[in-house]
Amino acid sequence: MKRRRISIIGIILALLGIATLIMALNRANTFETLINEARADVVAADYEHVNSAYEGKLVGVSGKLTAEGILSDNLIGIGRRTVMLRRVVETYQWFQSCDDACEYVKTWHEGLIDSKDFGSNHVNPSEQKYESQDFIATDQKFGAYILPKTLIQKLSYDTTLGPDEIAELYHGDLKIFNEYLTNSADPSNPAIGDYRISYQYVKDKTITVIAQQKGDSFAEFRSSSKETFFEVDEGSETAEEFINRFAQNNKGINWVLAGIGIILVIFGAALIYNSLKGRK
């Protein structure tokens, strides 16, 4: 009976491995089509001028992204000129770490940790007064173009509001402790259930966009394989450099998937072989 269960597990693992290999192969083929069509169709567009002749084409545009308006967290009363602002809320809680025995440590954690199995001496709060939230600019100017929200939110936060900025911007009842706003009675010795709030934002920077030109904005470029190109990244790159880097990143993902598939097939086949061998 035990050998039969092992054999079934082996079959399942082998099938999962085969499915992963097929997925990796299909993904490689569809992305190869996308990359080839992108390389053939892309044109370098002028950051300062929208060329109507490029309407519907895949374009590459590099230039300075400069925030125009202030994004505000009206709930807390913090605002800053940026294209993307994030309120990060962390709660001081118990964290369980189990190896041979379970240990409990106090830690700051974004989101609530479920403590129903921790015991009566390690109880975490069940609700938060505030939650983390992103604030994203809508239709931000990018040279002669309008950068849509769906591209802006692909950017990564790169800067944290410092204590001097927070002191200048905040006029509420929470304490300022380093780069945090907190309700702790003693911020250097917080209690379970205390919370702290910090802010991250995207500073003005040079970016490169690869997407389909749609009027004075951007939309998804869709290949014949139904894959899409709608990307933005930091720094100034030619369209060719951007697409080559994008292709290399996706090739790496495909190799990882293929490796996982091969390992599953080998491990599954080994279980099947050992199970059958044990029956003789």
SERO-4910 file (N, C-alpha, C, O; in steps of 0.05 Angstrom, whole numbers):
BEGIN
 pado doro    nc1    nc2    nc3   cac1   cac2   cac3    cc1    cc2    cc3    oc1    oc2    oc3
  Met    A     17    -24      0      0      0      0     17     25      0     12     45    -14
  Lys    A     39     24     16     57     47     18     71     52     -9     73     75    -18
  Arg    A     80     30    -22     93     32    -48     74     43    -69     82     58    -87
  Arg    A     48     36    -67     28     46    -86     25     76    -83     23     91   -102
  Arg    A     24     86    -58     22    114    -53     46    129    -64     43    150    -76
  Ile    A     70    118    -60     94    130    -70     93    131   -101    102    151   -113
  Ser    A     83    110   -113     81    109   -142     62    130   -152     68    144   -172
  Ile    A     39    134   -139     20    154   -146     32    182   -144     28    199   -161
  Ile    A     46    187   -122     60    213   -118     80    217   -141     82    239   -151
  Gly    A     95    197   -148    114    199   -170    101    206   -196    111    223   -211
  Ile    A     78    193   -202     64    199   -227     54    228   -227     57    242   -247
  Ile    A     44    238   -204     34    265   -202     57    285   -206     55    304   -221
  Leu    A     80    279   -193    103    297   -196    113    297   -225    120    318   -236
  Ala    A    114    274   -237    123    272   -265    105    288   -284    114    302   -302
  Leu    A     78    285   -279     59    299   -296     61    329   -292     59    345   -311
  Leu    A     65    338   -267     69    366   -261     94    377   -275     95    399   -285
  Gly    A    115    360   -275    140    368   -288    136    371   -318    146    390   -330
  Ile    A    122    352   -330    116    353   -359    100    378   -365    106    392   -385
  Ala    A     80    384   -349     63    407   -353     80    433   -351     76    452   -366
  Thr    A     98    434   -332    115    457   -328    134    461   -352    139    483   -361
  Leu    A    144    438   -363    162    440   -386    146    450   -411    156    466   -426
  Ile    A    121    440   -414    105    450   -436     99    480   -433     99    495   -453
  Met    A     93    488   -408     87    516   -403    112    533   -410    109    554   -422
  Ala    A    135    524   -402    160    539   -407    165    541   -437    173    562   -447
  Leu    A    160    519   -452    163    519   -481    144    538   -494    152    553   -512
  Asn    A    118    537   -486     98    554   -498    105    584   -492    102    601   -509
  Arg    A    113    588   -467    120    616   -459    144    626   -476    144    649   -484
  Ala    A    164    609   -480    187    616   -495    179    623   -524    189    643   -535
  Asn    A    161    607   -536    152    612   -563    137    638   -566    141    654   -584
  Thr    A    118    643   -547    101    667   -549    118    692   -544    114    712   -557
  Phe    A    137    690   -525    153    714   -520    174    718   -542    181    741   -548
  Glu    A    183    697   -555    200    701   -578    186    716   -600    198    733   -614
  Thr    A    161    709   -605    145    723   -625    142    752   -617    145    770   -634
  Leu    A    136    758   -591    133    785   -582    159    801   -586    158    823   -596
  Ile    A    181    789   -579    207    803   -581    214    808   -610    223    830   -617
  Asn    A    210    789   -627    216    792   -656    199    814   -668    209    831   -683
  Glu    A    174    814   -662    156    835   -673    162    862   -661    160    882   -675
  Ala    A    169    863   -635    176    888   -623    202    900   -636    203    924   -642
  Arg    A    222    883   -640    246    893   -653    241    903   -681    254    922   -690
  Ala    A    223    890   -695    218    897   -723    201    923   -724    204    939   -743
  Asp    A    184    928   -705    164    949   -707    172    975   -692    162    996   -698
  Val    A    189    972   -671    194    995   -653    208   1018   -668    225   1014   -685
  Val    A    200   1042   -660    213   1067   -670    220   1085   -647    206   1084   -627
  Ala    A    241   1100   -650    249   1119   -629    232   1145   -632    234   1157   -653
  Ala    A    217   1152   -612    200   1176   -613    213   1198   -598    229   1194   -579
  Asp    A    206   1223   -605    217   1247   -593    202   1253   -567    177   1256   -567
  Tyr    A    217   1256   -546    205   1263   -519    190   1289   -520    170   1293   -506
  Glu    A    200   1308   -536    188   1335   -537    167   1339   -557    154   1360   -558
  His    A    162   1319   -574    142   1323   -596    128   1297   -602    141   1276   -606
  Val    A    102   1297   -604     86   1274   -611     83   1274   -642     71   1292   -653
  Asn    A     93   1253   -654     92   1250   -683     68   1233   -690     67   1209   -684
  Ser    A     48   1245   -704     24   1230   -710     29   1207   -729     12   1189   -732
  Ala    A     52   1208   -743     58   1186   -762     64   1160   -747     63   1138   -758
  Tyr    A     69   1162   -720     75   1138   -704     50   1128   -690     52   1109   -673
  Glu    A     27   1138   -696      2   1129   -683     -2   1099   -687     -1   1090   -710
  Gly    A     -6   1085   -665    -10   1056   -666     15   1040   -668     14   1015   -667
  Lys    A     38   1053   -669     64   1039   -671     76   1035   -643     69   1049   -624
  Leu    A     94   1016   -641    109   1012   -616    131   1033   -616    147   1034   -635
  Val    A    132   1049   -595    151   1071   -594    168   1068   -569    160   1057   -549
  Gly    A    193   1079   -570    210   1081   -547    215   1110   -542    224   1125   -559
  Val    A    210   1118   -517    213   1146   -509    228   1148   -483    221   1135   -464
  Ser    A    249   1164   -482    265   1169   -458    264   1198   -451    265   1215   -469
  Gly    A    263   1204   -425    263   1232   -417    258   1235   -387    256   1214   -373
  Lys    A    257   1259   -377    254   1265   -349    225   1264   -341    208   1278   -352
  Leu    A    219   1248   -320    192   1248   -308    193   1267   -285    207   1262   -265
  Thr    A    178   1289   -287    177   1309   -266    148   1312   -255    130   1318   -270
  Ala    A    145   1307   -230    118   1308   -218    107   1337   -220    122   1356   -215
  Glu    A     82   1339   -226     70   1365   -229     53   1373   -204     54   1396   -195
  Gly    A     38   1354   -194     20   1360   -172     28   1346   -146     47   1331   -145
  Ile    A     13   1353   -125     18   1342    -99     -1   1319    -94    -25   1322    -98
  Leu    A     10   1296    -86     -7   1274    -78    -10   1276    -47      9   1279    -33
  Ser    A    -35   1273    -38    -41   1277    -10    -54   1253      3    -72   1241     -9
  Asp    A    -45   1246     27    -58   1227     44    -75   1243     63    -65   1251     85
  Asn    A   -100   1248     56   -117   1266     72   -124   1253     99   -131   1268    118
  Leu    A   -123   1227    101   -130   1214    126   -110   1221    148   -117   1224    171
  Ile    A    -84   1222    140    -63   1228    160    -55   1258    159    -48   1270    179
  Gly    A    -56   1269    135    -49   1297    132    -21   1301    121     -7   1319    129
  Ile    A    -12   1283    103     14   1284     91     11   1287     61     -5   1273     49
  Gly    A     25   1306     49     24   1310     20     52   1317     10     68   1330     23
  Arg    A     57   1308    -15     83   1314    -27     81   1314    -57     64   1300    -69
  Arg    A     98   1331    -70     98   1331    -99    113   1307   -109    137   1304   -106
  Thr    A     98   1289   -121    109   1263   -131     88   1250   -150     65   1258   -149
  Val    A     97   1230   -165     78   1216   -182     66   1192   -168     46   1180   -176
  Met    A     79   1183   -145     70   1160   -131     78   1162   -101    102   1166    -95
  Leu    A     59   1159    -83     64   1161    -55     52   1137    -41     30   1128    -48
  Arg    A     66   1125    -22     56   1102     -8     57   1106     22     77   1113     34
  Arg    A     33   1102     35     32   1101     64     37   1072     73     23   1054     65
  Val    A     58   1069     90     65   1042    100     58   1041    129     69   1056    146
  Val    A     39   1024    136     30   1021    164     40    994    175     35    973    164
  Glu    A     55    996    197     66    972    210     55    971    239     52    992    252
  Thr    A     49    947    248     38    943    275     58    926    291     69    906    280
  Tyr    A     62    933    316     80    918    333     66    893    343     45    895    356
  Gln    A     76    869    336     61    844    340     80    821    348    104    823    347
  Trp    A     67    800    356     81    775    362     85    760    335     67    759    318
  Phe    A    109    749    332    115    732    309    124    704    319    141    702    337
  Gln    A    113    684    307    119    656    315    140    644    297    137    645    273
  Ser    A    160    632    309    181    618    294    183    590    306    191    587    329
  Cys    A    177    569    291    176    542    301    197    525    286    197    523    262
  Asp    A    214    512    302    233    492    291    229    467    308    209    453    304
  Asp    A    247    462    327    242    440    346    221    449    366    204    433    375
  Ala    A    221    474    372    201    486    391    194    513    380    209    526    365
  Cys    A    171    523    388    162    549    379    173    571    397    172    570    421
  Glu    A    183    592    383    191    616    397    175    640    388    165    640    366
  Tyr    A    172    659    406    156    683    399    173    708    403    185    712    424
  Val    A    173    724    382    188    749    384    169    772    377    150    769    361
  Lys    A    175    796    387    160    820    381    173    833    357    198    836    356
  Thr    A    157    842    337    168    854    314    148    873    300    124    871    304
  Trp    A    159    892    285    142    909    269    135    894    243    152    882    231
  His    A    109    894    236    101    879    213     78    893    198     59    903    211
  Glu    A     81    895    172     60    908    156     37    887    152     42    865    142
  Gly    A     13    895    159     -9    876    159    -10    861    186      9    861    201
  Leu    A    -33    848    191    -37    835    217    -28    806    216    -34    792    196
  Ile    A    -15    797    237     -7    768    239    -29    754    256    -35    762    278
  Asp    A    -40    733    245    -60    717    258    -47    702    282    -29    686    278
  Ser    A    -57    707    306    -45    695    330    -63    675    344    -59    669    367
  Lys    A    -84    666    330   -103    648    343    -91    622    353   -102    610    371
  Asp    A    -68    614    342    -54    590    351    -30    596    368    -14    577    373
  Phe    A    -26    620    376     -2    628    391     -5    623    421     15    622    435
  Gly    A    -29    621    431    -33    618    460    -41    645    472    -37    666    460
  Ser    A    -51    644    496    -63    668    509    -42    689    517    -49    712    522
  Asn    A    -16    681    518      5    700    525     16    715    502     33    732    505
  His    A      7    708    478     18    720    454     -5    728    435     -9    715    414
  Val    A    -20    748    443    -44    756    428    -39    781    412    -31    802    423
  Asn    A    -43    780    386    -40    803    368    -67    818    365    -88    806    368
  Pro    A    -66    843    358    -91    858    352   -105    846    328    -93    834    310
  Ser    A   -132    848    328   -148    836    306   -156    857    285   -169    850    265
  Glu    A   -150    882    290   -158    903    271   -138    926    272   -123    929    292
  Gln    A   -137    942    250   -119    964    248   -135    990    245   -156    991    233
  Lys    A   -125   1012    257   -137   1038    253   -132   1048    225   -149   1060    212
  Tyr    A   -107   1043    215    -99   1052    188    -87   1028    174    -77   1009    186
  Glu    A    -89   1028    147    -77   1008    131    -59   1020    110    -61   1044    104
  Ser    A    -40   1005    100    -22   1015     79    -39   1022     54    -59   1009     48
  Gln    A    -30   1042     39    -45   1051     16    -26   1065     -4     -8   1079      5
  Asp    A    -31   1061    -30    -16   1075    -51    -33   1098    -62    -57   1096    -65
  Phe    A    -19   1120    -67    -32   1143    -80    -17   1148   -106      7   1153   -105
  Ile    A    -31   1147   -129    -17   1148   -155    -29   1170   -171    -54   1174   -173
  Ala    A    -12   1186   -184    -20   1208   -201    -35   1197   -225    -29   1176   -235
  Thr    A    -54   1212   -235    -69   1205   -259    -61   1223   -282    -61   1248   -280
  Asp    A    -53   1211   -305    -46   1226   -329    -25   1247   -323    -30   1271   -325
  Gln    A     -1   1238   -317     22   1255   -311     36   1263   -337     40   1246   -355
  Lys    A     43   1288   -341     58   1297   -365     85   1284   -365     99   1283   -345
  Phe    A     93   1276   -389    119   1264   -394    129   1275   -420    125   1264   -441
  Gly    A    143   1298   -419    150   1312   -443    125   1321   -457    108   1335   -446
  Ala    A    122   1314   -483     98   1321   -498     76   1300   -494     54   1303   -505
  Tyr    A     82   1279   -479     63   1257   -475     49   1259   -448     56   1275   -431
  Ile    A     28   1243   -446     14   1239   -421     20   1210   -412     13   1191   -426
  Leu    A     31   1207   -388     38   1181   -378     14   1170   -362      6   1182   -342
  Pro    A      1   1148   -371    -23   1138   -358    -16   1126   -330      6   1118   -325
  Lys    A    -36   1125   -314    -33   1113   -287    -23   1085   -287     -7   1077   -270
  Thr    A    -32   1069   -307    -24   1041   -309      6   1038   -314     17   1017   -308
  Leu    A     19   1058   -326     48   1057   -329     62   1068   -305     83   1057   -297
  Ile    A     51   1089   -293     64   1101   -269     66   1080   -247     87   1079   -234
  Gln    A     45   1064   -243     46   1045   -221     65   1021   -226     69   1005   -208
  Lys    A     78   1020   -249     99   1001   -254    126   1010   -243    145    994   -241
  Leu    A    128   1036   -235    153   1046   -224    156   1036   -196    137   1027   -183
  Ser    A    181   1036   -186    187   1027   -159    192   1051   -141    204   1071   -149
  Tyr    A    183   1048   -116    188   1069    -96    218   1070    -91    231   1049    -88
  Asp    A    230   1094    -89    259   1096    -86    268   1114    -63    291   1116    -57
  Thr    A    249   1128    -50    256   1147    -29    237   1146     -6    213   1142    -10
  Thr    A    247   1149     18    230   1150     42    230   1178     53    251   1191     55
  Leu    A    206   1188     61    205   1214     74    221   1214     99    218   1196    116
  Gly    A    239   1233    102    256   1234    125    243   1249    148    222   1261    145
  Pro    A    255   1248    172    242   1261    196    239   1291    193    219   1302    203
  Asp    A    257   1305    180    255   1333    176    231   1340    159    216   1359    164
  Glu    A    227   1325    137    204   1329    119    178   1323    134    159   1338    131
  Ile    A    177   1302    149    153   1295    163    146   1316    184    123   1324    187
  Ala    A    166   1327    198    162   1348    218    150   1373    204    134   1387    216
  Glu    A    159   1378    180    150   1402    165    121   1398    155    106   1417    154
  Leu    A    115   1373    147     89   1368    134     66   1361    153     43   1367    148
  Tyr    A     73   1348    176     53   1336    193     46   1355    217     64   1366    229
  His    A     20   1358    222     11   1375    244    -11   1362    261    -28   1375    271
  Gly    A     -9   1335    263    -29   1320    278    -20   1312    306     -2   1324    317
  Asp    A    -33   1292    317    -29   1284    345     -9   1261    348      0   1256    371
  Leu    A     -1   1248    327     18   1226    329     46   1237    335     53   1259    327
  Lys    A     62   1220    348     90   1228    353    107   1223    329    102   1205    313
  Ile    A    127   1240    325    147   1236    304    172   1223    317    184   1234    335
  Phe    A    179   1199    306    202   1184    316    218   1175    293    209   1156    279
  Asn    A    241   1187    288    257   1182    264    240   1188    239    229   1210    237
  Glu    A    237   1169    221    221   1174    197    192   1164    200    177   1161    181
  Tyr    A    184   1159    225    157   1148    230    139   1167    245    148   1184    261
  Leu    A    113   1164    240     92   1175    257     82   1151    274     76   1130    262
  Thr    A     79   1154    300     71   1131    316     53   1140    339     53   1162    348
  Asn    A     37   1120    348     19   1125    371     31   1114    397     19   1115    418
  Ser    A     56   1104    395     69   1092    419     73   1113    441     81   1136    436
  Ala    A     67   1105    465     72   1123    488    102   1127    491    111   1148    498
  Asp    A    117   1105    486    146   1106    487    156   1094    461    160   1069    460
  Pro    A    162   1110    441    169   1099    415    194   1082    415    197   1064    398
  Ser    A    212   1086    435    236   1069    436    231   1042    450    248   1025    450
  Asn    A    207   1040    462    199   1015    475    170   1009    469    153   1011    488
  Pro    A    163   1003    444    135   1000    437    121    977    450    134    958    459
  Ala    A     94    978    452     78    957    463     63    942    440     59    954    419
  Ile    A     56    917    445     41    902    426     15    917    419      0    926    437
  Gly    A     10    920    393    -13    935    384     -7    964    375    -23    977    362
  Asp    A     16    974    383     24   1001    374     28   1000    343     35    979    332
  Tyr    A     25   1023    331     30   1024    302     48   1047    295     51   1067    310
  Arg    A     61   1045    272     78   1067    262     72   1070    232     66   1050    218
  Ile    A     75   1094    222     69   1101    194     93   1114    182    104   1133    193
  Ser    A    101   1105    159    122   1118    143    112   1122    115     92   1111    107
  Tyr    A    128   1138     99    119   1144     72    142   1140     53    165   1148     57
  Gln    A    136   1127     31    154   1123      8    144   1138    -16    119   1142    -19
  Tyr    A    162   1147    -33    152   1161    -57    172   1157    -79    194   1147    -75
  Val    A    164   1165   -103    181   1164   -127    192   1192   -133    176   1211   -137
  Lys    A    218   1195   -133    229   1221   -139    230   1226   -169    228   1207   -185
  Asp    A    233   1251   -177    236   1257   -205    260   1243   -217    281   1242   -204
  Lys    A    257   1232   -240    279   1216   -252    276   1213   -282    254   1218   -293
  Thr    A    297   1204   -295    296   1197   -323    286   1169   -326    295   1151   -312
  Ile    A    267   1165   -344    255   1139   -349    254   1133   -379    257   1151   -396
  Thr    A    250   1108   -386    245   1100   -413    219   1084   -415    214   1066   -399
  Val    A    203   1091   -435    177   1078   -439    178   1064   -466    187   1075   -486
  Ile    A    169   1039   -466    165   1024   -491    136   1015   -491    128    998   -475
  Ala    A    120   1026   -509     92   1020   -511     81   1030   -537     95   1043   -553
  Gln    A     56   1024   -543     43   1033   -567     35   1062   -564     23   1069   -543
  Gln    A     41   1079   -584     32   1107   -583      2   1108   -589     -8   1097   -609
  Lys    A    -13   1121   -571    -41   1125   -574    -48   1154   -569    -50   1162   -546
  Gly    A    -51   1170   -590    -55   1198   -587    -30   1210   -575     -8   1206   -585
  Asp    A    -33   1225   -553     -9   1235   -538     -3   1219   -513     10   1228   -495
  Ser    A    -13   1194   -513     -8   1176   -490      2   1149   -500     11   1147   -522
  Phe    A     -1   1129   -483      9   1102   -489    -11   1081   -483    -28   1084   -465
  Ala    A    -10   1059   -498    -27   1036   -494    -11   1011   -498     13   1012   -505
  Glu    A    -23    988   -493     -9    962   -496     -4    956   -526    -22    959   -542
  Phe    A     20    948   -532     27    937   -558     22    907   -556     34    893   -540
  Arg    A      5    896   -574     -2    868   -573      9    854   -598      4    862   -620
  Ser    A     24    832   -593     36    817   -615     16    797   -626     -6    794   -615
  Ser    A     24    784   -648      7    763   -660      4    739   -641    -15    724   -644
  Ser    A     22    736   -622     20    714   -602      3    723   -578      1    708   -558
  Lys    A     -8    747   -579    -26    758   -558    -11    767   -533    -23    776   -513
  Glu    A     16    766   -533     31    777   -511     33    808   -515     30    818   -538
  Thr    A     38    822   -493     37    851   -495     64    864   -486     78    853   -470
  Phe    A     69    887   -498     92    904   -490     81    930   -480     68    945   -495
  Phe    A     85    935   -454     74    960   -442     92    964   -417     84    959   -395
  Glu    A    116    975   -422    136    975   -401    148   1003   -396    148   1020   -414
  Val    A    157   1007   -371    172   1031   -364    193   1023   -344    190   1004   -328
  Asp    A    217   1036   -346    238   1030   -327    255   1055   -323    254   1074   -339
  Glu    A    271   1055   -302    288   1078   -296    311   1079   -316    320   1059   -327
  Gly    A    321   1104   -320    345   1108   -336    338   1113   -365    315   1109   -374
  Ser    A    358   1121   -380    355   1127   -409    367   1104   -425    391   1098   -422
  Glu    A    350   1091   -441    359   1069   -458    348   1073   -486    326   1085   -489
  Thr    A    362   1062   -506    350   1061   -532    329   1039   -532    329   1021   -514
  Ala    A    311   1040   -551    290   1019   -553    303    991   -556    294    972   -544
  Glu    A    325    990   -571    338    964   -576    350    953   -550    347    930   -544
  Glu    A    363    971   -534    374    963   -509    353    953   -489    356    933   -476
  Phe    A    331    968   -488    309    961   -470    297    933   -478    294    916   -461
  Ile    A    292    929   -503    279    904   -512    299    881   -508    290    859   -500
  Asn    A    325    885   -513    344    863   -508    345    856   -479    346    832   -473
  Arg    A    344    875   -461    345    869   -432    319    855   -424    320    836   -408
  Phe    A    297    864   -435    271    851   -429    271    822   -439    261    805   -425
  Ala    A    283    817   -462    285    790   -473    302    772   -455    295    749   -450
  Gln    A    325    783   -446    343    768   -429    329    760   -402    332    738   -392
  Asn    A    315    779   -390    301    774   -365    280    752   -368    278    734   -351
  Asn    A    265    752   -390    245    732   -395    257    705   -402    246    684   -396
  Lys    A    280    706   -415    294    681   -421    303    667   -395    302    643   -393
  Gly    A    312    684   -376    319    673   -350    296    659   -336    299    638   -324
  Ile    A    273    672   -337    248    660   -325    242    634   -338    235    615   -324
  Asn    A    244    632   -365    238    607   -379    257    585   -371    249    562   -368
  Trp    A    283    592   -367    303    572   -359    296    561   -330    299    538   -325
  Val    A    288    579   -313    280    571   -286    256    552   -287    257    531   -274
  Leu    A    236    559   -303    213    541   -306    221    514   -317    211    493   -307
  Ala    A    238    514   -337    246    489   -349    262    472   -329    258    448   -328
  Gly    A    279    486   -313    294    471   -293    276    458   -272    280    435   -264
  Ile    A    255    473   -263    236    462   -244    222    438   -256    218    417   -243
  Gly    A    214    440   -282    200    418   -295    217    393   -297    208    371   -292
  Ile    A    243    397   -304    261    374   -306    265    360   -279    265    336   -277
  Ile    A    269    377   -258    272    365   -231    248    349   -223    251    327   -212
  Leu    A    224    360   -228    200    346   -221    197    319   -236    190    299   -224
  Val    A    204    319   -262    202    295   -278    222    274   -267    215    251   -264
  Ile    A    247    283   -262    267    264   -252    259    252   -225    261    228   -221
  Phe    A    250    270   -207    243    261   -180    219    242   -181    218    222   -168
  Gly    A    199    249   -198    175    233   -201    182    206   -213    172    185   -204
  Ala    A    199    206   -233    207    181   -246    223    163   -227    220    138   -227
  Ala    A    239    176   -210    255    160   -190    236    147   -170    240    124   -163
  Leu    A    215    161   -161    196    149   -143    181    126   -156    177    105   -143
  Ile    A    174    129   -181    159    108   -195    178     83   -198    169     61   -194
  Tyr    A    202     89   -206    222     66   -210    227     51   -184    226     26   -184
  Asn    A    232     65   -162    237     53   -136    212     38   -127    215     16   -114
  Ser    A    189     48   -132    164     34   -124    161      8   -139    154    -13   -127
  Leu    A    165      9   -165    163    -15   -182    185    -35   -175    181    -60   -175
  Lys    A    209    -25   -170    231    -42   -163    226    -57   -137    234    -81   -134
  Gly    A    213    -44   -118    207    -56    -92    186    -78    -93    184    -94    -75
  Arg    A    171    -79   -115    151   -100   -118    162   -126   -128    149   -147   -125
  Lys    A    186   -126   -139    198   -150   -150    207   -169   -128    218   -190   -134
***
